[in-house]
Amino acid sequence: MKQYKHLKDYTTSIEPDKTAAEIARCLSMHGAKAVLTEYDEKEGFVVALSFQMNINDSNVAFRLPSDWRPVLQILENDNKIPKARSTKEQAVRTAWRIVLHWVEAQMAFIESQQVKTQQAFLPYAVMKNGKTLSEQIISNPNLLLGSGE
C-alpha cells in the first residue's frame, strides 16, 4: 500500500453534517440553486451532496460523493496515526473535510477564471441514467474518445 506523508484533517472533530452544511453554503454562494444532503440508510451519516447549478440556461445536476472506506484503510495502516483515530466515524469526518477543501479549491479555480464551473465539476455531472459522468466512464471506458496516446 502506498505510504501517505500526511492525510489532511485526520484529527478533525467536526461532524460530517456540519461539514456538509459548509459545503452547501460554499456551493450556494457560487450559484447552486439547490443542495440535497444524502444519508446512508443504515448508518445515518452523510454519503453525498447533490446540487443544481444553472449553466448556459440549463439546470445541471451534480453529485459529490464521499467514500470513507479508503480513508479508514489509510488511518488503519499508518503507524503514526493513533488507533483511537482509526475508526469509521473518524474516517467519515476526515473524508468530508477533504471534500470541503476540494470544493473550496475548485471555487478558487473558477473565481480566478482558470476554468468554468462545468469544467471543474464535470466528472460529477449527473446523466439521464442517474449515474455521474465519471461513474459512467468507469463502467464503460470505451466512451472515452481516442486512445489517449
C-alpha contacts under 8 A as a table, 3 or more apart, distances in Angstrom:
res1	aa1	res2	aa2	distance
3	Q	78	D	7.72
4	Y	7	L	6.57
4	Y	74	I	7.82
4	Y	78	D	7.88
7	L	10	Y	5.96
8	K	94	T	7.60
8	K	98	I	6.97
9	D	12	T	5.29
9	D	94	T	5.59
9	D	97	R	6.59
9	D	98	I	7.23
10	Y	75	L	7.76
10	Y	85	R	7.49
10	Y	90	Q	7.26
10	Y	91	A	7.51
10	Y	94	T	5.33
11	T	85	R	7.16
11	T	90	Q	7.85
11	T	94	T	7.57
12	T	90	Q	7.65
12	T	93	R	6.76
12	T	94	T	6.40
12	T	97	R	7.93
13	S	90	Q	7.82
13	S	93	R	7.15
14	I	18	K	6.66
14	I	19	T	6.87
14	I	93	R	6.49
15	E	18	K	5.45
15	E	19	T	6.49
15	E	93	R	5.75
16	P	19	T	5.02
16	P	20	A	5.97
16	P	45	F	7.19
16	P	46	V	6.37
16	P	92	V	6.80
16	P	93	R	5.17
16	P	96	W	5.99
16	P	97	R	7.83
17	D	20	A	5.01
17	D	21	A	6.20
17	D	45	F	7.68
17	D	46	V	6.60
18	K	21	A	5.06
18	K	22	E	6.33
19	T	22	E	4.95
19	T	23	I	6.25
19	T	96	W	6.39
19	T	97	R	6.39
19	T	100	L	6.89
20	A	23	I	5.04
20	A	24	A	6.08
20	A	37	T	7.41
20	A	46	V	7.61
20	A	49	L	7.35
20	A	96	W	7.21
20	A	100	L	7.75
21	A	24	A	4.95
21	A	25	R	6.10
22	E	25	R	5.10
22	E	26	C	6.21
22	E	100	L	7.42
23	I	26	C	5.03
23	I	27	L	6.11
23	I	100	L	5.64
23	I	103	V	7.16
24	A	27	L	5.07
24	A	28	S	6.04
24	A	35	V	6.16
24	A	49	L	7.92
25	R	28	S	5.12
25	R	29	M	6.09
26	C	29	M	5.20
26	C	30	H	6.43
26	C	103	V	7.93
26	C	104	E	7.33
27	L	30	H	5.12
27	L	31	G	6.43
27	L	32	A	5.32
28	S	31	G	5.21
28	S	32	A	4.41
28	S	33	K	6.55
28	S	34	A	7.49
28	S	35	V	7.77
29	M	32	A	7.20
30	H	107	M	7.53
31	G	53	M	6.11
31	G	54	N	7.49
32	A	35	V	7.01
32	A	51	F	6.34
32	A	52	Q	5.47
32	A	53	M	4.63
32	A	54	N	7.53
33	K	51	F	7.25
33	K	52	Q	5.50
33	K	53	M	5.62
33	K	54	N	7.47
34	A	51	F	5.38
34	A	52	Q	5.40
34	A	53	M	7.63
35	V	49	L	6.77
35	V	50	S	5.67
35	V	51	F	4.27
35	V	52	Q	6.77
36	L	49	L	5.65
36	L	50	S	5.02
36	L	51	F	6.11
37	T	46	V	6.78
37	T	47	V	7.93
37	T	48	A	6.25
37	T	49	L	4.79
37	T	50	S	6.55
38	E	46	V	5.76
38	E	47	V	5.75
38	E	48	A	5.11
38	E	49	L	5.97
38	E	50	S	7.53
39	Y	44	G	5.61
39	Y	45	F	5.28
39	Y	46	V	4.37
39	Y	47	V	5.32
39	Y	48	A	7.09
40	D	43	E	5.51
40	D	44	G	4.96
40	D	45	F	5.52
40	D	46	V	6.29
40	D	47	V	5.96
41	E	44	G	5.66
46	V	49	L	7.97
47	V	65	P	5.98
47	V	66	S	5.60
47	V	67	D	7.15
48	A	63	R	6.68
48	A	64	L	5.42
48	A	65	P	4.15
48	A	66	S	5.86
49	L	63	R	5.73
49	L	64	L	5.16
49	L	65	P	6.48
50	S	61	A	7.03
50	S	62	F	5.50
50	S	63	R	4.17
50	S	64	L	6.13
51	F	61	A	5.69
51	F	62	F	5.34
51	F	63	R	6.47
52	Q	59	N	6.20
52	Q	60	V	5.45
52	Q	61	A	4.44
52	Q	62	F	6.23
53	M	59	N	5.60
53	M	60	V	5.44
53	M	61	A	6.66
54	N	57	D	5.82
54	N	58	S	5.28
54	N	59	N	4.51
54	N	60	V	6.13
55	I	58	S	5.27
55	I	59	N	6.32
55	I	60	V	6.57
55	I	118	Q	7.36
60	V	125	A	7.06
60	V	126	V	7.61
61	A	125	A	5.83
61	A	126	V	5.43
62	F	121	F	7.35
62	F	124	Y	5.15
62	F	125	A	4.28
62	F	126	V	5.23
62	F	132	T	7.43
63	R	124	Y	5.33
63	R	125	A	6.54
63	R	126	V	6.51
63	R	132	T	6.95
64	L	124	Y	6.15
66	S	95	A	6.20
66	S	96	W	6.33
66	S	99	V	6.98
67	D	70	P	6.87
67	D	71	V	7.54
67	D	92	V	7.63
67	D	95	A	6.72
68	W	71	V	5.14
68	W	72	L	6.15
68	W	88	K	7.29
68	W	91	A	5.26
68	W	92	V	4.90
68	W	94	T	7.81
68	W	95	A	5.54
69	R	72	L	5.13
69	R	73	Q	6.45
69	R	88	K	7.78
69	R	91	A	7.28
70	P	73	Q	5.02
70	P	74	I	6.38
71	V	74	I	5.15
71	V	75	L	6.26
71	V	91	A	5.45
71	V	92	V	7.87
71	V	94	T	7.45
71	V	95	A	6.46
72	L	75	L	4.97
72	L	76	E	6.05
72	L	86	S	6.40
72	L	87	T	6.72
72	L	88	K	6.21
72	L	90	Q	7.87
72	L	91	A	5.00
73	Q	76	E	5.11
73	Q	77	N	6.02
74	I	77	N	5.18
74	I	78	D	6.02
75	L	78	D	5.57
75	L	81	I	6.33
75	L	85	R	7.14
75	L	86	S	5.01
75	L	87	T	7.88
75	L	91	A	7.43
76	E	79	N	7.77
76	E	81	I	7.69
76	E	83	K	7.11
76	E	86	S	5.26
78	D	81	I	5.60
79	N	82	P	7.34
81	I	85	R	6.69
81	I	86	S	7.34
82	P	85	R	5.51
82	P	86	S	6.87
83	K	86	S	4.93
83	K	87	T	7.73
84	A	87	T	6.89
85	R	90	Q	6.07
86	S	90	Q	6.64
86	S	91	A	7.17
87	T	90	Q	5.22
87	T	91	A	6.17
88	K	91	A	4.96
88	K	92	V	6.18
89	E	92	V	5.19
89	E	93	R	6.34
90	Q	93	R	5.08
90	Q	94	T	6.01
91	A	94	T	5.05
91	A	95	A	5.93
92	V	95	A	5.16
92	V	96	W	6.29
93	R	96	W	5.42
93	R	97	R	6.40
94	T	97	R	5.18
94	T	98	I	6.33
95	A	98	I	5.16
95	A	99	V	6.42
96	W	99	V	4.97
96	W	100	L	6.25
97	R	100	L	4.99
97	R	101	H	6.34
98	I	101	H	5.21
98	I	102	W	6.20
99	V	102	W	5.01
99	V	103	V	6.16
100	L	103	V	5.18
100	L	104	E	6.19
101	H	104	E	5.06
101	H	105	A	6.10
102	W	105	A	5.07
102	W	106	Q	6.18
103	V	106	Q	5.04
103	V	107	M	6.20
104	E	107	M	5.10
104	E	108	A	6.32
105	A	108	A	5.10
105	A	109	F	6.24
106	Q	109	F	4.94
106	Q	110	I	6.18
106	Q	120	A	6.14
107	M	110	I	4.95
107	M	111	E	5.94
108	A	111	E	5.01
108	A	112	S	6.04
109	F	112	S	5.35
109	F	113	Q	6.53
109	F	114	Q	5.68
109	F	115	V	6.24
109	F	120	A	7.98
110	I	113	Q	5.04
110	I	114	Q	6.01
110	I	115	V	5.19
110	I	116	K	5.60
110	I	117	T	6.07
110	I	120	A	7.43
111	E	114	Q	7.68
112	S	115	V	7.87
113	Q	116	K	6.77
115	V	119	Q	6.09
115	V	120	A	6.60
116	K	119	Q	5.28
116	K	120	A	6.50
117	T	120	A	5.24
117	T	121	F	6.25
118	Q	121	F	5.33
118	Q	122	L	5.27
119	Q	122	L	5.21
120	A	123	P	7.99
121	F	124	Y	5.52
121	F	125	A	6.60
122	L	125	A	5.20
122	L	133	L	7.14
123	P	132	T	6.62
123	P	133	L	5.18
123	P	134	S	4.76
124	Y	132	T	5.15
124	Y	133	L	6.05
124	Y	134	S	6.47
125	A	132	T	5.25
125	A	133	L	5.73
126	V	129	N	7.93
126	V	130	G	5.82
126	V	131	K	5.60
126	V	132	T	4.27
126	V	133	L	6.33
127	M	130	G	5.42
127	M	131	K	5.62
127	M	132	T	5.76
127	M	133	L	6.36
128	K	131	K	7.50
131	K	135	E	5.93
131	K	136	Q	6.12
132	T	135	E	5.14
132	T	136	Q	6.22
133	L	136	Q	5.07
133	L	137	I	6.23
134	S	137	I	5.14
134	S	138	I	6.03
135	E	138	I	5.12
135	E	139	S	6.18
136	Q	139	S	5.25
136	Q	140	N	6.11
137	I	140	N	4.89
137	I	141	P	4.98
137	I	142	N	7.58
137	I	143	L	6.15
137	I	144	L	7.12
138	I	141	P	5.67
140	N	143	L	6.07
141	P	144	L	5.87
142	N	145	L	7.57
144	L	147	S	7.93
145	L	148	G	7.95
146	G	149	E	7.81
